[in-house]
Amino acid sequence: MVYGQILHGCAPDDCFMVVNVGGFRQRLEHGVLQRFPHTRLARLLCCSSPEAILELCDDFVPTEMEYYFDRNPIFFCNVLNFYLTGKMHLVDGLCVLSFRQEIEYWGIKDGHLDSCCCEKFQELLDQTEDLRWDQESVDLRSTGSRAEVISEVDLFDGTWCADVRRNVWLRLENPTYSASAKAIAVASLTVVLISIVAMCVHSIPDFRQVDQNDREVDHPGPAFFENLCVLFFSAEFLLRLAVAPSARKFLRSPLNLIDLMSITPFYVTLAWDLGPVAEDDNSELENVGKVMQILKLTRLFRILKLARHSAGLRSLGATLRHSGREVGLLGLFLFVGISTFSALMYSVEKEAEESELQTIPIGWWWATISMTTVGYGDTVPVTLAGKLIGTLCILSGLLIVALPITNIFNKFLTFYQKQEDRQLLKSTSSD
């Protein structure tokens, strides 16, 4: 028998408890509370000591079995209605965050919201999230955020060559710091573009060469510019690593990891070409050579180096990281639509001999390019029913793709504004 039942000496269904919430007293039957055993009031019935009771309420009078709570008495009326009806409703005039805090305090889950309030509750939460991002963007202009940006520079204090490293770091990281910093940024961007052009030129057949063993080798012209760019990237990376206030934090940065991955394949392939195994014609080394060719493809990371000089690309990356829910919904919608329309197309086209949509996997390819509005035209329906299904597939694809795009676009605008604010803050703090 629990502590409350010992004092009253009665069966659970015949006992009552008195709840005092901010001066509002209410006598509640145990049987009503036990309908929701995971709520705070129901858990009070299972307490076996006054100490356990005081963990769930603010005060307790054993003689009267009265429990005191310093909470909103107006909201508690909705809690009472929940125990009677089993459904929770939004409270007009109450902040959605306060509402969520209140129901969490009383042990009521979001799933107990009635169907008439679920959609409105989610919309209010999304609006609150957008306002929070806007507030964070405003906070970047505040004194506290300014101190946070400057604190990284203050890390140089007390370290070796603090003044020299600080000046070099600011010029490498903040293009608006001075004219020399802007010149360094322009030079770095130029080298990145030259590297991308050299990589593209290397793919042109007129610039492909083979050695005496019929192995493909780089053309001297593009290879010279590419090697020159890699040397510049390496010197820039090592210099930034040497003057960084924290080497560990520097190496954890995604942009710095991209820089490292863009130059590492060059030295790996160089060691392979200059090594003794490079002259060996053993066929067992053929697979290793293919690995080296794949490793050279990682030069594509140099394109991502443009993100260091583009607030838009950094905002795009941040948007994708924080839009997992929207991107997941988009993928789910497309998967369901592609699976449905591919099966329908197969069912109406399988009897037509001139049709290429004779299997569901081919139907997946057709549905994918149709729902994404790409429309290569390599696989098309030939029957009237197939064309009607194709029309529905294209229209459905337009609607499905458009649904989550608005939220993703709004997040992109938010992150882009925050990137612009950080750039403005850096330029003003360095003055």
Stockholm file with secondary structure:
# STOCKHOLM 1.0

chainA/1-431         MVYGQILHGCAPDDCFMVVNVGGFRQRLEHGVLQRFPHTRLARLLCCSSPEAILELCDDFVPTEMEYYFDRNPIFFCNVLNFYLTGKMHLVDGLCVLSFRQEIEYWGIKDGHLDSCCCEKFQELLDQTEDLRWDQESVDLRSTGSRAEVISEVDLFDGTWCADVRRNVWLRLENPTYSASAKAIAVASLTVVLISIVAMCVHSIPDFRQVDQNDREVDHPGPAFFENLCVLFFSAEFLLRLAVAPSARKFLRSPLNLIDLMSITPFYVTLAWDLGPVAEDDNSELENVGKVMQILKLTRLFRILKLARHSAGLRSLGATLRHSGREVGLLGLFLFVGISTFSALMYSVEKEAEESELQTIPIGWWWATISMTTVGYGDTVPVTLAGKLIGTLCILSGLLIVALPITNIFNKFLTFYQKQEDRQLLKSTSSD
#=GR chainA/1-431 SS CCHHHHHHTCCGGGCEEEEEETTEEEEEEHHHHTTSTTSHHHHHTTCCSHHHHHTTSSEEETTTTEEEECSCHHHHHHHHHHHHHSCBCCCTTSCHHHHHHHHHHTTCCGGGBCHHHHHHHHHHHHHHHHHHHHHHHHHTTSHHHHHHHHHHHHTTTTSTTHHHHHHHHHHHHCTTSCHHHHHHHHHHHHHHHHHHHHHHHHTSGGGCEECTTSCEECCHHHHHHHHHHHHHHHHHHHHHHHHCSCHHHHHHSHHHHHHHHHHHHHHHHHHHHHSGGGGCCCGGGHHHHHHHHHHHGGGGHHHHGGGGGCHHHHHHHHHHHTCHHHHHHHHHHHHHHHHHHHHHHHHHHTTCTTCSCCSHHHHHHHHHHHHTTCCCCSSCCCSHHHHHHHHHHHHHHHHHHHHHHHHHHHHHHHHHHHHHHHHHHHHHHTC
#=GC SS_cons         CCHHHHHHTCCGGGCEEEEEETTEEEEEEHHHHTTSTTSHHHHHTTCCSHHHHHTTSSEEETTTTEEEECSCHHHHHHHHHHHHHSCBCCCTTSCHHHHHHHHHHTTCCGGGBCHHHHHHHHHHHHHHHHHHHHHHHHHTTSHHHHHHHHHHHHTTTTSTTHHHHHHHHHHHHCTTSCHHHHHHHHHHHHHHHHHHHHHHHHTSGGGCEECTTSCEECCHHHHHHHHHHHHHHHHHHHHHHHHCSCHHHHHHSHHHHHHHHHHHHHHHHHHHHHSGGGGCCCGGGHHHHHHHHHHHGGGGHHHHGGGGGCHHHHHHHHHHHTCHHHHHHHHHHHHHHHHHHHHHHHHHHTTCTTCSCCSHHHHHHHHHHHHTTCCCCSSCCCSHHHHHHHHHHHHHHHHHHHHHHHHHHHHHHHHHHHHHHHHHHHHHHTC
//
